[in-house]
């Protein structure tokens, strides 16, 4: 998917994922921030995780089990 196609956020509505890969300094974080701002403008909620913080968060959730309803 091209960056300009990602900006229309149709992939979000289809519950698809977006992965950005490349060398340091090529704009991956900048692209992710721009897409997040676009989603916020569309009334969506966004979350920002580094790989390290996401794996820690998932590890804690796995240890504690599902939330009580």
URMOUR-V291189 format. One record per pair of residues at least 12 apart in sequence whose ideal C-beta (glycine too) atoms are under 10 Angstrom apart, sorted by the first residue. I is the first residue (numbers start at 1). J is the second residue. If there is no record, write none. Layout:
<<I J> <I J>>
This chain:
<<1 16> <1 18> <1 19> <3 18> <3 20> <3 27> <3 31> <3 34> <3 35> <6 18> <6 20> <6 31> <6 32> <6 34> <6 35> <6 38> <7 31> <7 34> <7 35> <7 38> <7 39> <8 38> <9 35> <9 38> <9 39> <9 41> <9 42> <9 44> <11 35> <12 35> <12 38> <12 39> <12 42> <12 44> <12 46> <13 42> <13 44> <18 31> <18 32> <18 35> <20 32> <20 35> <29 48> <29 50> <32 46> <32 48> <33 46> <33 48> <36 48>>
